[in-house]
């Protein structure tokens, strides 16, 4: 198990990985599994942890839920379903009358 630093020329960021070696039975050779630890800060040389998807971690408390917007959206869906149900009932009634 070791730590590997890999520099990305396009972005100029140095990523830090943890490398674990294992034996591959099929290919009869040693292989390595890398896990991203974080980025290397060029000024201080410290490792800044990342989640590996270039996204900042969000706190659940910071999430502001707009309940009014959610309610109006659900209400519109409900009204559309009611209109669809009524039209299907009318169509079923017409089909029954034609038989």
C-alpha positions as CSV (number, residue, x, y, z in Angstrom):
1,X,0.0,0.0,0.0
2,X,1.5,3.3,-1.0
3,X,0.6,6.9,-1.9
4,X,0.9,8.1,-5.5
5,X,0.9,11.7,-6.7
6,X,-0.3,12.2,-10.3
7,X,-0.2,15.6,-12.0
8,X,-2.9,16.5,-14.5
9,X,-1.3,18.7,-17.3
10,X,-4.6,20.0,-18.6
11,X,-5.8,21.5,-15.2
12,X,-2.5,21.8,-13.4
13,X,-3.9,19.9,-10.4
14,X,-1.9,17.2,-8.6
15,X,-4.2,14.3,-7.4
16,X,-3.2,12.0,-4.6
17,X,-4.2,8.3,-4.7
18,X,-3.8,5.4,-2.4
19,X,-2.5,2.4,-4.3
20,X,-3.2,-1.2,-3.1
21,X,-1.5,-4.1,-4.9
22,X,-3.1,-7.5,-5.4
23,X,-2.4,-10.7,-7.4
24,X,-4.5,-11.3,-10.5
25,X,-5.0,-15.0,-10.8
26,X,-6.2,-15.0,-14.4
27,X,-3.3,-12.9,-15.8
28,X,-0.8,-14.3,-13.4
29,X,0.6,-10.8,-12.6
30,X,0.5,-8.1,-9.9
31,X,-2.2,-5.4,-10.3
32,X,-2.9,-2.2,-8.5
33,X,-6.2,-0.7,-7.3
34,X,-6.1,3.1,-6.9
35,X,-8.4,5.1,-4.6
36,X,-8.6,8.9,-4.8
37,X,-7.7,10.6,-1.6
38,X,-7.7,14.2,-2.7
39,X,-5.9,17.1,-4.3
40,X,-2.5,18.4,-3.4
41,X,-2.4,22.0,-2.4
42,X,0.5,23.6,-4.4
43,X,1.2,26.3,-1.8
44,X,1.2,24.3,1.5
45,X,1.7,20.8,0.2
46,X,-1.3,19.5,2.2
47,X,-3.8,17.0,0.8
48,X,-7.3,18.4,0.4
49,X,-9.9,15.6,0.6
50,X,-12.4,15.3,-2.3
51,X,-15.3,13.1,-3.1
52,X,-13.8,12.3,-6.6
53,X,-16.5,14.0,-8.6
54,X,-15.4,17.6,-8.4
55,X,-18.4,18.5,-6.3
56,X,-18.4,20.3,-3.0
57,X,-20.0,18.4,-0.1
58,X,-23.3,19.9,1.0
59,X,-24.5,20.0,4.5
60,X,-28.1,18.7,4.9
61,X,-28.9,21.8,7.0
62,X,-28.1,24.1,4.1
63,X,-30.8,22.7,2.0
64,X,-33.7,25.1,1.7
65,X,-36.9,23.4,0.6
66,X,-39.5,25.5,-1.2
67,X,-42.7,23.8,0.0
68,X,-45.0,26.3,-1.7
69,X,-43.3,25.6,-5.1
70,X,-43.5,21.8,-4.4
71,X,-47.2,22.0,-3.5
72,X,-48.1,24.0,-6.6
73,X,-46.2,21.5,-8.8
74,X,-48.0,18.5,-7.2
75,X,-51.4,20.3,-7.5
76,X,-50.9,20.8,-11.2
77,X,-50.0,17.1,-11.6
78,X,-53.1,16.2,-9.6
79,X,-55.4,18.4,-11.8
80,X,-53.9,17.0,-15.0
81,X,-54.6,13.5,-13.7
82,X,-58.2,14.4,-12.8
83,X,-58.8,15.7,-16.3
84,X,-57.4,12.6,-17.9
85,X,-59.5,10.3,-15.6
86,X,-62.7,12.2,-16.6
87,X,-61.9,12.0,-20.3
88,X,-61.2,8.3,-20.0
89,X,-64.5,7.8,-18.2
90,X,-66.4,9.7,-20.9
91,X,-64.7,7.6,-23.6
92,X,-65.6,4.3,-21.8
93,X,-69.2,5.5,-21.5
94,X,-69.3,6.2,-25.3
95,X,-67.9,2.8,-26.1
96,X,-70.5,1.1,-23.9
97,X,-73.3,3.0,-25.6
98,X,-72.1,2.0,-29.1
99,X,-72.2,-1.7,-28.3
